[in-house]
Amino acid sequence: VGADGATPHSAAPLTAPHIAPWHSARLCATTPQTATTPATTPQPRCSHTAGLSSRVREHVAASHAAEGGGGATPPEYSGIRVQFGVVPAGGARPAGSEGEFHQWFGEGVYALTGSYGTGAADGATSDMVAVVFADRAAGSAAPPENSNWEASDVREDCVGRLRRAGIPAEVVSVAEQCERCFELGVYEHDATAPWVSRGGRAVLLGDAAHAMAPFLGQGANQAIQDGYCLADRLAAARAGGLAARVMGPLQSYALLRRAPVTALQLESRLLGAMETAGGGAGTLPQFVRDAFFLANGKLGVAAQVFVKGARPWV
């Protein structure tokens, strides 16, 4: 299963359908026994890589390419990047804001601050800041990810970006104090590509099938709905005595889920373009963003979009 944030180890061949052990949210592939392998229970080899880099997706695409279909396509770079930082709670954010998320928009920059904890009894344990910006046009080549950068470099760049965009001091304060900082690009997978391999030996769920921009917060939600829908289709087939006919339920799952997740991909992509408006070449003018949020806020459209994404489709 090429699920959200879980793929088989790159060295483990997909030779036959099997159920691999599940450990700590990682999909593990067992090592096949050879003449030099002791005759003991195979030990799982695990890797914790994102659905964006799913080896199962590559396998599904390759199975169709062998029959004349299209091959695997790499994730598409959105042209948007996110700088994220975390600091132990206590003074970085304004007093009384622990239970709130604060959003700010500047020229080409969207910033979000929030606090996390272990519950009301213990209070917040961490403060966070996320800074979103566009650095090039969508579809263009992405810069190297996580190459030779240090947390201090990301923090310094983030603080400077916030100040240039005129973001309030309460956000800058969180960024300045962050001990853990990193920067990542936003990528998407083409949700119209095949989700089921030829013969039904592999099926995709979550990011491996339809990685989307994070601006609706729907990545994990949609992966859960994928899992429910797939289980429902397989259970229905088993109840009807069709356990041996796998392709029907798998294709039914893909057909049911493809339309809603594709719609969410488009909505999230639009929201990302709006949130980074005014960021220079390839971005929307800032006044378009302001008018968009003003109109949608008054009409209640924004709330409907977020609620619709979280509502189960199956």
C-alpha positions as CSV (number, residue, x, y, z in Angstrom):
1,V,0.0,0.0,0.0
2,G,1.5,3.3,-1.1
3,A,-0.1,5.2,1.7
4,D,0.4,8.7,3.0
5,G,4.0,8.8,4.3
6,A,4.7,5.1,3.9
7,T,6.5,3.3,1.1
8,P,8.4,0.0,0.9
9,H,12.2,0.1,1.2
10,S,13.7,0.9,-2.2
11,A,15.8,-2.3,-2.1
12,A,12.8,-4.6,-1.5
13,P,11.3,-6.0,-4.7
14,L,7.6,-6.1,-5.3
15,T,7.5,-9.7,-6.4
16,A,4.1,-10.8,-5.0
17,P,1.1,-9.5,-3.1
18,H,1.6,-9.8,0.6
19,I,0.7,-8.2,3.9
20,A,3.8,-6.6,5.4
21,P,4.2,-6.0,9.1
22,W,3.2,-2.5,10.2
23,H,5.5,-0.8,12.6
24,S,5.5,2.8,13.8
25,A,3.6,4.2,10.8
26,R,6.1,2.6,8.4
27,L,5.4,0.0,5.7
28,C,8.0,-2.7,6.0
29,A,9.0,-5.2,3.3
30,T,10.4,-8.5,4.4
31,T,13.7,-9.6,3.0
32,P,13.4,-12.6,0.6
33,Q,15.4,-15.7,1.7
34,T,18.3,-16.7,-0.5
35,A,20.9,-19.5,-0.4
36,T,23.0,-17.3,2.0
37,T,20.0,-16.2,4.2
38,P,19.5,-18.2,7.4
39,A,16.2,-20.1,7.4
40,T,14.6,-18.0,10.0
41,T,11.7,-15.6,10.1
42,P,12.4,-12.8,7.6
43,Q,13.2,-9.5,9.4
44,P,11.5,-6.4,8.2
45,R,13.5,-3.6,6.6
46,C,11.8,-0.2,7.0
47,S,12.1,3.2,5.6
48,H,10.1,6.3,6.5
49,T,9.8,8.2,3.3
50,A,7.0,10.5,2.1
51,G,4.2,9.4,-0.2
52,L,5.7,11.8,-2.7
53,S,8.6,9.4,-3.2
54,S,6.4,6.3,-3.2
55,R,8.1,3.2,-4.7
56,V,4.7,1.6,-4.9
57,R,3.5,4.5,-7.2
58,E,6.5,3.8,-9.4
59,H,5.6,0.1,-9.5
60,V,2.0,0.9,-10.4
61,A,3.1,3.2,-13.2
62,A,5.6,0.6,-14.5
63,S,3.0,-2.1,-14.6
64,H,0.9,0.1,-16.9
65,A,3.9,1.2,-19.0
66,A,4.6,-2.4,-19.7
67,E,1.2,-2.6,-21.4
68,G,1.7,0.5,-23.4
69,G,0.5,3.0,-20.8
70,G,2.3,6.0,-19.4
71,G,5.3,5.6,-17.1
72,A,5.9,7.2,-13.7
73,T,5.9,11.0,-13.5
74,P,7.8,12.8,-10.8
75,P,5.9,15.0,-8.3
76,E,5.2,18.5,-9.7
77,Y,6.7,21.4,-7.9
78,S,4.1,24.0,-7.1
79,G,6.6,26.9,-6.9
80,I,5.6,27.4,-3.2
81,R,7.8,26.8,-0.2
82,V,7.2,26.6,3.5
83,Q,9.6,27.5,6.3
84,F,8.6,25.9,9.6
85,G,9.9,26.5,13.1
86,V,9.2,25.2,16.6
87,V,10.2,26.6,20.0
88,P,9.3,25.4,23.6
89,A,6.2,27.3,24.7
90,G,6.5,30.2,27.1
91,G,6.7,33.8,26.1
92,A,7.2,33.6,22.3
93,R,3.5,34.3,21.6
94,P,1.1,36.8,23.2
95,A,-0.4,35.9,26.6
96,G,-3.8,34.2,26.2
97,S,-3.2,33.0,22.6
98,E,-2.4,29.4,23.5
99,G,-5.7,28.1,22.2
100,E,-5.7,30.2,19.0
101,F,-4.1,30.1,15.6
102,H,-3.2,33.4,14.2
103,Q,-3.0,34.1,10.4
104,W,-1.2,37.0,8.8
105,F,-0.8,38.1,5.2
106,G,1.9,40.3,3.9
107,E,3.4,41.1,0.5
108,G,4.0,37.6,-1.0
109,V,4.0,36.0,2.4
110,Y,1.4,34.0,4.5
111,A,2.3,33.3,8.2
112,L,0.6,31.1,10.7
113,T,1.4,30.8,14.4
114,G,0.0,28.3,16.9
115,S,0.6,26.4,20.1
116,Y,0.6,22.7,20.8
117,G,0.4,20.7,24.1
118,T,-0.7,17.6,25.8
119,G,-4.1,18.9,26.9
120,A,-5.8,21.5,29.0
121,A,-4.3,20.1,32.2
122,D,-0.7,20.6,31.1
123,G,-1.1,23.5,28.8
124,A,1.0,24.3,25.6
125,T,4.4,22.7,25.3
126,S,5.5,24.1,21.9
127,D,4.9,27.2,19.8
128,M,5.2,27.1,16.1
129,V,5.4,29.3,13.1
130,A,4.8,28.4,9.4
131,V,5.8,30.9,6.7
132,V,4.6,30.3,3.1
133,F,6.0,32.1,0.1
134,A,6.3,31.6,-3.7
135,D,9.8,31.5,-5.1
136,R,9.1,30.7,-8.8
137,A,6.4,29.8,-11.2
138,A,4.4,26.6,-10.7
139,G,5.8,23.7,-12.8
140,S,9.3,25.1,-12.9
141,A,12.3,23.1,-11.7
142,A,12.5,22.8,-7.9
143,P,15.7,23.8,-6.0
144,P,17.5,21.0,-4.1
145,E,15.7,20.0,-1.0
146,N,17.5,20.2,2.4
147,S,20.9,20.5,0.8
148,N,23.6,21.7,3.2
149,W,21.3,24.1,5.1
150,E,21.5,24.7,8.8
151,A,18.6,25.6,11.1
152,S,20.2,28.9,11.8
153,D,20.2,29.7,8.1
154,V,16.5,29.0,7.7
155,R,15.7,31.0,10.8
156,E,17.7,34.0,9.6
157,D,16.0,33.9,6.2
158,C,12.6,33.4,7.7
159,V,13.0,36.4,10.1
160,G,14.2,38.6,7.3
161,R,11.3,37.5,5.0
162,L,8.7,38.3,7.7
163,R,10.2,41.7,8.4
164,R,10.3,42.7,4.7
165,A,6.7,41.6,4.3
166,G,5.6,43.8,7.2
167,I,4.4,40.9,9.3
168,P,3.7,41.9,13.0
169,A,6.3,41.6,15.7
170,E,4.4,38.7,17.5
171,V,5.2,36.5,14.5
172,V,8.8,37.6,14.1
173,S,9.3,36.9,17.9
174,V,8.3,33.3,17.5
175,A,10.6,32.9,14.4
176,E,13.5,34.5,16.2
177,Q,13.3,32.0,19.1
178,C,12.8,28.8,17.1
179,E,15.3,26.1,17.9
180,R,14.2,23.7,15.2
181,C,13.7,25.2,11.7
182,F,13.5,23.7,8.2
183,E,12.3,24.6,4.7
184,L,10.5,22.4,2.3
185,G,8.9,22.8,-1.2
186,V,5.3,22.0,-1.8
187,Y,4.7,19.2,-4.4
188,E,1.7,17.5,-5.9
189,H,1.0,14.1,-7.6
190,D,-1.2,13.8,-10.6
191,A,-4.4,12.3,-9.2
192,T,-5.5,11.2,-12.6
193,A,-2.7,8.7,-13.0
194,P,-3.5,5.0,-12.3
195,W,-3.9,4.0,-8.6
196,V,-4.2,0.3,-9.2
197,S,-1.5,-1.8,-10.8
198,R,-2.2,-4.2,-13.7
199,G,-3.5,-7.4,-12.1
200,G,-4.4,-5.7,-8.8
201,R,-1.2,-6.5,-6.9
202,A,-0.7,-3.0,-5.6
203,V,-3.0,0.0,-4.9
204,L,-2.2,3.6,-3.9
205,L,-3.7,5.6,-1.0
206,G,-3.0,9.0,0.5
207,D,-0.1,11.1,-0.7
208,A,1.2,8.3,-3.0
209,A,-2.0,8.6,-5.0
210,H,-2.8,12.3,-4.7
211,A,-0.3,14.4,-2.8
212,M,-1.7,17.9,-2.6
213,A,-0.7,21.4,-1.3
214,P,-1.3,21.7,2.4
215,F,-3.5,24.8,2.4
216,L,-6.7,23.0,3.2
217,G,-5.1,20.7,5.7
218,Q,-6.6,17.7,4.0
219,G,-3.7,15.4,3.4
220,A,-4.2,13.1,6.4
221,N,-8.0,13.4,6.2
222,Q,-8.1,12.2,2.6
223,A,-5.7,9.3,3.3
224,I,-8.1,8.1,6.1
225,Q,-11.0,8.4,3.7
226,D,-9.1,6.4,1.1
227,G,-8.5,3.6,3.6
228,Y,-12.1,3.5,4.7
229,C,-13.4,3.5,1.1
230,L,-10.9,0.7,0.1
231,A,-11.9,-1.4,3.1
232,D,-15.6,-0.9,2.4
233,R,-15.2,-1.9,-1.3
234,L,-13.2,-5.0,-0.4
235,A,-15.6,-6.0,2.4
236,A,-18.5,-5.7,0.0
237,A,-16.8,-7.9,-2.5
238,R,-16.0,-10.5,0.2
239,A,-19.6,-10.5,1.5
240,G,-20.8,-11.1,-2.1
241,G,-18.5,-14.1,-2.6
242,L,-16.2,-12.1,-4.9
243,A,-13.0,-12.4,-2.8
244,A,-11.0,-13.7,-5.8
245,R,-12.1,-10.9,-8.1
246,V,-9.9,-8.1,-6.7
247,M,-9.8,-5.7,-9.6
248,G,-13.5,-4.8,-9.4
249,P,-13.3,-3.4,-5.8
250,L,-10.0,-1.8,-6.4
251,Q,-11.1,0.1,-9.5
252,S,-14.4,1.0,-7.7
253,Y,-12.4,2.5,-4.9
254,A,-10.2,4.5,-7.3
255,L,-13.3,5.7,-9.2
256,L,-15.1,6.8,-6.0
257,R,-12.1,8.7,-4.6
258,R,-10.5,10.3,-7.6
259,A,-13.1,13.0,-8.2
260,P,-13.3,14.4,-4.6
261,V,-9.5,14.4,-4.1
262,T,-8.9,16.1,-7.5
263,A,-11.4,18.8,-6.6
264,L,-9.6,19.4,-3.3
265,Q,-6.2,19.5,-5.1
266,L,-7.5,22.3,-7.3
267,E,-9.0,24.2,-4.4
268,S,-5.9,23.9,-2.3
269,R,-3.8,25.0,-5.2
270,L,-6.0,28.1,-5.7
271,L,-5.8,28.9,-2.0
272,G,-2.0,28.6,-2.1
273,A,-1.8,31.1,-5.0
274,M,-4.0,33.5,-3.1
275,E,-2.0,33.3,0.1
276,T,1.3,34.0,-1.7
277,A,-0.1,36.8,-3.9
278,G,2.2,39.8,-4.3
279,G,5.3,37.7,-4.2
280,G,6.8,38.9,-7.6
281,A,6.9,37.2,-11.0
282,G,4.5,34.4,-11.5
283,T,2.2,35.3,-8.5
284,L,-1.2,37.1,-8.4
285,P,-1.4,40.8,-7.6
286,Q,-1.9,41.5,-3.9
287,F,-5.2,43.3,-4.4
288,V,-6.7,40.1,-6.0
289,R,-5.9,38.2,-2.8
290,D,-7.4,40.9,-0.6
291,A,-10.6,41.1,-2.7
292,F,-10.9,37.3,-2.8
293,F,-10.7,36.9,1.0
294,L,-12.9,39.8,1.7
295,A,-15.7,38.6,-0.6
296,N,-15.5,34.9,0.4
297,G,-15.4,35.9,4.1
298,K,-18.6,37.9,3.8
299,L,-20.3,35.2,1.8
300,G,-19.2,32.4,4.1
301,V,-17.6,30.5,1.2
302,A,-14.3,30.0,3.1
303,A,-16.0,28.1,5.9
304,Q,-17.9,26.0,3.5
305,V,-14.7,25.0,1.6
306,F,-12.9,23.9,4.8
307,V,-16.0,22.0,6.1
308,K,-16.6,20.3,2.7
309,G,-13.0,19.0,2.6
310,A,-13.4,17.4,6.0
311,R,-16.8,15.9,5.3
312,P,-16.6,12.1,4.5
313,W,-17.4,11.3,0.9
314,V,-17.8,7.6,1.5
